[in-house]
């Protein structure tokens, strides 16, 4: 019985990026200029860059930041998304995996037709019990509490990162049930437009990729 509840030492970190087109919103640049992204590998000094006012761009950057964080801790990190094509990178460690994930993030497009629930369920057999499962989506994905509950029943450790669509001009009223997720004891982080300028610098680092 002790082993039944003991976390598997092989547990990895999996990042699932929601690339379903209907869940994301883009607004005009409006009140702030967007700087041209430069080839970051040629620069040694840190510079601040503006992300486009697009919830998917924020989600992609969050995915890169999370991957960078865990890979620096020598954790095995896997990645899955379904944009134009299904992309699944098995969990690995090291710089090679870091480059593979960022390369895929540089080209992924918000053109997917598979929802996050279907993406996670398709990869469930590859997830080791006790793995950290990072769900990166938007506040418009109202199936998130059901997905979180399903992962908990599989003895995973889900974390939800959601871009707040209201900050991107969406007034549809469709909102994720944050209360249900929090009641399940699952960490929930909300990203708003321009947050990378202020409070969420540790989570949103725009110096991750070139799109």
N, C-alpha and C positions, 0 to 999 in steps of 0.2 A: 504493500500500500504506500509505503514511503516513496518507492521508485515511481509509482504511478503518478505522483504529483511533483516529482522532482523535475526541474527544467533540464532538457536535453542539452549537454555541452556543445552539441553541434548546431544549436539554434543560430539562425542567421537573421539578417535584416532584409526585408523585401520592400521595395518601393513600387507602388502601383499608381501610375499616372492616368487620370481620367482625361482621355482625349476625345470623348464623345462631343460632337459639334454642338448639339442642342444645349449642353450644360454651361457653355462659356459665353462671355459677352466682351465686346470691344467698344470703347468709346473714342471719340476724337481726342486729339492731344489737348486741345482747349487751353487750359490755364497755365500749362507748363511746357517748355520746349523739350523735345526729345533729342538727345545727343546721338551722333553717329557712333555705333559700336566699333571700336578699334580692335586690331589683332592683339589680344591681351598677352599672348605668349612673348611678344616683343618688348613688353614693358616690365620694369622692375619696381616701379613705384605704384602705390595704390591710387586709383582715381575713382571718383563717383560718377556713375552713369545712370541715366534715366531709363527705366523700362517703359516700353510702349504701354498705353492704357488698355491692356488686354488681359483678361483674367487667365487666359491660357499661358501667356508669357510669364505671369507671376507663378503659375503652377509649375511650369517647366523649370524656372529658376529655383523654386523651392526644392524640387526633386534633386537638382544638382547640388544644392547646399546640404541636403540631408545625406546624400551619397558621400560627399566630401567629408562630412563630419564623422560618419561611421567608419569609412575606409581609413581615416587617420588614426582610428582606434584599433586598427587591425581586425575589424570585424568583416565577416563574409557578407557581401551586399549583392542582392539580386534586383533585377529591374524588369518591369513589364508594362507595356502600353499597347493600345490599339488605335493608331492614327489611320493613315492610308493602309498600312500593313500591321500585322501583329508582330511585335518585337518582344522577345523574352531572352533575357541574359541570366543564365544560372548564377547562383551566388558564389562569388569568389572574392579574394582579397588582393591588395596590392595596387600599384600604379597602373598596371595594364588594365585592370578592371575599371579603375577611375577614368582612364582615357576612353574605354569602350562606352561607358555610360554617358559621358559628356558628348562623345561623337554622335550617339543616337539622339540625345536631347537636342543637339544642334539641328537635326533634320526632321524631327517628329512634327507632324502637322495636325491641327485640330480638325480632322475630317473623319473621325471614327464614328461607327454606327453600333458598336458593342458597348453596353453600359458597364460600369465599374463592377457591379455584382457578377455579371457574366465573365468578365476578365479574371476576377479573383477565383471564382469557382473553377474555371478552366485550369488554373495553376495550383489549385489546392493540393493535389497529390504531390507536388514538389516542395511543399512547405513543411519543414520539420517542426514538430511540436515544440512550443515555447518561443518560436520565432517572433521578432518584432515586425509587424506588418504596417507600413506607412501608407495610408490612403490619402492621396492628394486629389482633391476635387473642388467643387464650388458649393456655395450655400444653396444652389438650386437643385442639388442632388438629394431629394427627399427619401431615397432608399437607404441612405447611410446608416440609420439606426439598425435596420434589419441585417445589413452586411456586418456591422460591428458585432451584433449579437451572434451571428453565425460563426464568426471568427473566434469569439470567446468560447463557444461550445466546442470548437476544435482545439481549444487550449492554446490559442495564439495570443499575442499581446498587441492589439491594434492601437494605432494612433491616427487621428484624423487631422488633416490640414486642409482648410476650406477657404477659398477666396470668396469674400463677401460681394455678391453680385450687385447689391444696392449701391456700393461705392463705385461701380462701373456703369451706373445709370439704369440698371434693371429695376423696373417697378412692377414686375409680374405678380409679386406677392408669394411666389413659390419659394418656400424656405425649408432648409434642413431643420429637423427637430433637435436642436442643440441640447435641450434639457434631458431628453431620453439618452443621449450619448453620455452626458456627464453623469447621470444617475447610474450608468453601468460602470462608472469608475475609469472611463477611457479618456486619455488626454485629448483635448480639442484645441487647436490653434486656428484663429481666424486672421486672414490676410485682407487688408483693405488697400485700395489704390493709393499709391505713394507711400505705403508703409516702409518701403526700403529706405526712404529718406530719414526716417525717424526711429520708431520704437523697435522694429523688427530687424535691425541690422544683422543680428546674429543668425536669424533664420533666413532672411532674404539677402543674398549677396549677389548683386547683378554682375560681378566680375567672375563669371563662371563659364560662359560659352559665347560663341558667335553664331547668330542665326541669320 
